[in-house]
Amino acid sequence: MHSKKDAASSPPGTTRAASPELPVGGVAHLMPGQWHFGRHGTLRTLLGSCVAITLWHPIKRCGGMCHFLLPNRQHRGTAPLDGRYGDEAVELMLDSLRRLGTQPGDYLAHLYGGADTMPDGSQVKFNVGQRNIEQGWALIDQLGFQLQDVDVGDNVPRTVSLNLDTGQVEVKRGQPTVQGAARR
């Protein structure tokens, strides 16, 4: 488990502040930009255009989840890693799994979110959801995680839960947006 208290023990240039506290057997609700890696308890998040990646090690019985808002940032410079960006959120989880002596290929991965949350009548479409999905796919593929399940795109919010004791992932889809319902 990583929390604000762990920031002092983090490698230089990284931040642990975005990781919520998780009491043993408890539930941590990840907000956008947050991530958690550990054992025991349940991680839960609500997604729109953001994306969540879950990881689970079936032998060591540990895992994590990140909830990112954007695929990456243009110029990080010397700033600490920031969980709001997909590439950096996954790098934060990679640091945790490597400290356990494990490799990405040991983990089962799931990819969720990336909904189209912009109204159809909107003059500007940034396609944030689609860009987040593409980044999630690329990271899972490049790092060699074992992709197990995907539920991305569309125009529905999702609630994602990862049980860190069992590795079970549950996804609940919300109702389509009014604009999305009109498209069908």
C-alpha positions as CSV (number, residue, x, y, z in Angstrom):
1,M,0.0,0.0,0.0
2,H,1.3,3.5,-0.8
3,S,0.0,6.6,0.7
4,K,1.1,10.2,1.5
5,K,3.2,8.8,4.3
6,D,5.3,6.8,1.8
7,A,6.3,9.9,-0.2
8,A,9.6,10.3,1.8
9,S,10.6,6.7,0.9
10,S,9.7,7.1,-2.8
11,P,12.5,7.2,-5.4
12,P,13.5,10.7,-6.4
13,G,11.3,12.3,-9.0
14,T,8.2,10.2,-8.2
15,T,5.1,11.0,-6.1
16,R,3.0,8.7,-4.0
17,A,0.6,11.4,-2.9
18,A,-2.2,10.3,-5.3
19,S,-2.6,6.9,-3.6
20,P,-5.5,6.6,-1.1
21,E,-5.3,4.9,2.3
22,L,-6.7,1.4,2.2
23,P,-7.4,-0.3,5.6
24,V,-7.1,-4.1,5.5
25,G,-10.3,-5.5,4.1
26,G,-11.6,-2.0,3.4
27,V,-12.6,-0.1,0.2
28,A,-10.6,2.6,-1.4
29,H,-12.4,4.9,-3.9
30,L,-9.9,6.1,-6.5
31,M,-10.5,9.6,-7.8
32,P,-9.1,10.7,-11.2
33,G,-5.3,10.8,-11.0
34,Q,-5.1,8.3,-8.2
35,W,-3.6,4.8,-8.2
36,H,-3.0,2.1,-5.6
37,F,-1.0,-1.1,-5.6
38,G,-1.0,-3.6,-2.8
39,R,-2.8,-6.5,-1.1
40,H,-6.1,-7.0,0.6
41,G,-9.2,-4.8,0.3
42,T,-11.1,-3.5,-2.7
43,L,-10.4,-0.7,-5.1
44,R,-13.3,1.1,-6.8
45,T,-13.6,3.9,-9.3
46,L,-16.1,5.7,-11.5
47,L,-15.1,6.3,-15.1
48,G,-16.3,8.6,-17.9
49,S,-13.7,9.5,-20.5
50,C,-11.0,8.5,-18.1
51,V,-9.4,5.0,-18.2
52,A,-8.6,2.5,-15.5
53,I,-6.1,-0.3,-15.8
54,T,-6.2,-3.0,-13.3
55,L,-3.4,-5.4,-12.6
56,W,-3.5,-8.7,-10.6
57,H,-0.7,-11.2,-9.8
58,P,-2.5,-14.6,-9.4
59,I,0.5,-16.3,-7.5
60,K,1.6,-13.4,-5.2
61,R,-2.0,-12.3,-4.8
62,C,-1.4,-8.6,-5.2
63,G,-2.4,-6.0,-7.7
64,G,-3.5,-2.5,-8.3
65,M,-5.5,0.0,-10.3
66,C,-4.8,3.4,-11.8
67,H,-7.4,6.0,-13.0
68,F,-6.0,8.4,-15.5
69,L,-7.5,11.5,-17.1
70,L,-5.1,12.1,-20.1
71,P,-2.9,9.8,-22.1
72,N,0.3,11.8,-21.4
73,R,1.6,15.3,-20.9
74,Q,3.6,17.3,-23.5
75,H,6.6,18.2,-21.3
76,R,7.3,16.6,-18.0
77,G,10.7,17.9,-17.5
78,T,11.9,17.2,-13.9
79,A,8.4,17.2,-12.4
80,P,7.5,14.2,-10.4
81,L,5.4,11.4,-11.9
82,D,1.8,12.3,-11.9
83,G,-1.1,9.7,-11.9
84,R,-3.3,12.0,-14.0
85,Y,-1.4,10.9,-17.1
86,G,-1.6,7.3,-18.4
87,D,2.1,6.7,-19.1
88,E,3.0,8.1,-15.7
89,A,0.3,6.3,-13.7
90,V,1.4,3.0,-15.1
91,E,5.1,3.9,-14.4
92,L,4.1,4.4,-10.7
93,M,2.5,1.0,-10.6
94,L,5.5,-0.6,-12.4
95,D,7.8,0.8,-9.7
96,S,5.6,-1.0,-7.1
97,L,5.5,-4.4,-8.9
98,R,9.2,-4.4,-9.6
99,R,10.0,-3.8,-5.9
100,L,8.1,-7.1,-5.3
101,G,10.5,-8.8,-7.7
102,T,7.8,-9.3,-10.3
103,Q,7.6,-8.4,-14.0
104,P,4.7,-7.0,-16.1
105,G,4.2,-10.3,-17.9
106,D,3.3,-11.9,-14.5
107,Y,0.2,-9.8,-14.3
108,L,-3.4,-10.1,-15.6
109,A,-4.6,-6.8,-16.9
110,H,-8.0,-5.3,-17.6
111,L,-8.7,-2.0,-19.5
112,Y,-11.9,0.0,-18.9
113,G,-13.4,3.4,-19.6
114,G,-12.8,5.9,-22.3
115,A,-16.4,6.9,-22.8
116,D,-17.4,9.6,-25.3
117,T,-18.7,12.2,-22.8
118,M,-19.0,15.2,-25.2
119,P,-22.4,16.1,-26.5
120,D,-23.0,15.4,-30.2
121,G,-23.8,19.1,-30.8
122,S,-20.5,20.2,-29.4
123,Q,-18.4,22.3,-31.8
124,V,-15.1,20.9,-30.4
125,K,-14.4,17.2,-29.9
126,F,-11.1,16.5,-28.2
127,N,-11.7,12.7,-28.3
128,V,-10.1,12.4,-24.8
129,G,-11.8,9.0,-24.2
130,Q,-10.5,7.6,-27.5
131,R,-7.0,8.9,-26.9
132,N,-7.0,7.4,-23.4
133,I,-8.1,4.0,-24.7
134,E,-5.3,4.1,-27.3
135,Q,-2.8,4.9,-24.6
136,G,-4.1,2.1,-22.4
137,W,-3.9,-0.5,-25.2
138,A,-0.4,0.7,-26.1
139,L,0.9,0.5,-22.5
140,I,-0.5,-3.0,-21.9
141,D,0.9,-4.2,-25.2
142,Q,4.4,-2.6,-24.9
143,L,4.9,-3.7,-21.3
144,G,3.7,-7.3,-21.9
145,F,0.8,-7.4,-19.4
146,Q,-1.6,-10.4,-20.0
147,L,-4.8,-8.6,-21.2
148,Q,-7.8,-10.5,-19.8
149,D,-10.8,-8.2,-20.3
150,V,-11.7,-4.9,-22.0
151,D,-14.8,-2.7,-21.8
152,V,-14.0,0.7,-23.5
153,G,-15.6,3.4,-25.5
154,D,-19.3,3.8,-26.1
155,N,-21.1,6.6,-24.2
156,V,-21.7,5.1,-20.8
157,P,-20.0,5.6,-17.4
158,R,-18.6,2.6,-15.7
159,T,-17.9,1.7,-12.1
160,V,-14.9,-0.7,-11.8
161,S,-14.0,-2.7,-8.7
162,L,-10.9,-4.8,-8.1
163,N,-10.9,-7.2,-5.1
164,L,-7.2,-7.4,-4.1
165,D,-7.8,-10.6,-2.2
166,T,-9.1,-12.6,-5.1
167,G,-8.3,-10.6,-8.3
168,Q,-11.9,-10.5,-9.2
169,V,-12.8,-7.4,-11.3
170,E,-16.4,-6.2,-11.6
171,V,-17.6,-3.6,-14.1
172,K,-21.0,-2.0,-13.9
173,R,-22.2,0.1,-16.8
174,G,-24.3,3.1,-16.2
175,Q,-27.0,4.6,-18.5
176,P,-26.0,6.1,-21.8
177,T,-25.8,9.9,-22.0
178,V,-28.9,11.6,-23.5
179,Q,-26.9,12.7,-26.5
180,G,-25.5,9.1,-27.0
181,A,-29.0,7.6,-26.7
182,A,-30.2,10.0,-29.5
183,R,-27.4,8.7,-31.8
184,R,-28.8,5.2,-31.8
